[in-house]
Amino acid sequence: MLQKAILAERPQDWLVAHGGEMPVQFFCPPALEAKHRAFREGFPGEVTFAVKSNPAEAVLTQLHAGGMAGFDVASPAEIALMQRLAPGAHLHYHNPVRSPGEIALAKAAGATSWAVDRPGELEKLLAADLPREAEFAVRLDLPVEGAAYAFSAKFGAGPAEAAKLMRRAASAGRRVSLTFHVGTQCDEPSAWAAYLETAAELMEETGIRLASVNVGGGFPSARSGEPAELAPIFETISSFAPRFPGARLVCEPGRGLVADAFAYAVRIKSLDRGDAILNDGIYGGLSEFVTLGLSAFEVVAGDGRELSESHQPHRLWGPTCDSLDRLPGEPLLPADVEEGDWLLFSAMGAYLYGVNTAFNGYGAWDEVSVSSLG
Ligand SMILES: Cc1ncc(COP(=O)(O)O)c(C=O)c1O
């Protein structure tokens, strides 16, 4: 299990001194603390965390101990996890589709906010007789640009449908709020502006006073190798605050809060004529690379030697027997790279835990806490 006890100063040092057969997940608690502080200081409202992005206990307990009082949960298992690790925290059940059994369980757990994006699911919630304080968070969907991939194909209601859902919930005497998700790894402040403009128009048009406006996740990480620019997004959101008098602003980042606190190292176990077979691939910790492309990486020589400045394209493969288990593109590796050297990927703290499989018997990793990722 991921420990907070620091085992090394930098991932590179640990790899050379102790690296073995397994991929290595490096967690940097000070980096998580710094990012949490950046959100607390820059975001003009309550900062919560999307548990799905990284349900590691060391992460969740650190955020809770650092003052985080609310979490976005998407399933009974995530609800039970947060009840155990952060008793008393607000649970925002923002998966907009639930079975009656899941609703009953979350009601008993005291979930305080419930996302909803379609009439049938709203009627299920109304029939569940949730407590008066529960917020019905209508999830809005707009066609915006700027994310690595949009979330709108599955969840969300267009403005006309959202207005109907708001009116129905309000006429049933429920507290209404609005929520949205611009799509993950979004570095365009204009995406938040488009949603907030429509949210303000919906509030004006329906005359319904909103309990809160949740601007979702989607905040970028430094996966390109460039620092994530959060300040322009926070400024854009802040500029809309006066449009929502009496409403709380809330965000629920996953990737943007946690990714940059982790790096992930995979080892070259075979190298032959430009084909590098790694000890992890798309069925393990590198599954996101298929949709988002490779995260920025450096090559660390297993024996600590200096690597050549000249580079050559390589095909990178995972360890399973499946020929789909290949990383996209033909990334450049140092010309003198060898078996036993490492690829150290940055910004790897989101969507690894819980997403890796044990296909072909792979999918396990070592976990090491470090004081710095630099
Ligand atoms: C409702 C909701 N909120 C927040 C998030 C976190 O998104 P991200 O990791 O892009 O910040 C997700 C991700 O799926 C989500 O579904």
The ligand as a MOL file (V3000), in Angstrom:
LIG
                    3D

  0  0  0     0  0            999 V3000
M  V30 BEGIN CTAB
M  V30 COUNTS 16 16 0 0 0
M  V30 BEGIN ATOM
M  V30 1 C -18.7260 14.0740 -12.1560 0
M  V30 2 C -17.2510 14.1560 -12.2890 0
M  V30 3 N -16.5910 15.1030 -11.6190 0
M  V30 4 C -15.2490 15.2170 -11.6740 0
M  V30 5 C -14.4920 14.3510 -12.4330 0
M  V30 6 C -13.0070 14.5080 -12.4620 0
M  V30 7 O -12.5690 14.8710 -13.7210 0
M  V30 8 P -11.0480 15.2730 -13.9820 0
M  V30 9 O -10.2170 14.1260 -13.5370 0
M  V30 10 O -10.9560 15.5470 -15.4370 0
M  V30 11 O -10.7630 16.4900 -13.1530 0
M  V30 12 C -15.1400 13.3580 -13.1840 0
M  V30 13 C -14.3710 12.4350 -14.0240 0
M  V30 14 O -14.8460 11.5240 -14.6300 0
M  V30 15 C -16.5500 13.2540 -13.0960 0
M  V30 16 O -17.2250 12.2990 -13.7690 0
M  V30 END ATOM
M  V30 BEGIN BOND
M  V30 1 1 1 2
M  V30 2 1 2 3
M  V30 3 2 2 15
M  V30 4 2 3 4
M  V30 5 1 4 5
M  V30 6 1 5 6
M  V30 7 2 5 12
M  V30 8 1 6 7
M  V30 9 1 7 8
M  V30 10 2 8 9
M  V30 11 1 8 10
M  V30 12 1 8 11
M  V30 13 1 12 13
M  V30 14 1 12 15
M  V30 15 2 13 14
M  V30 16 1 15 16
M  V30 END BOND
M  V30 END CTAB
M  END
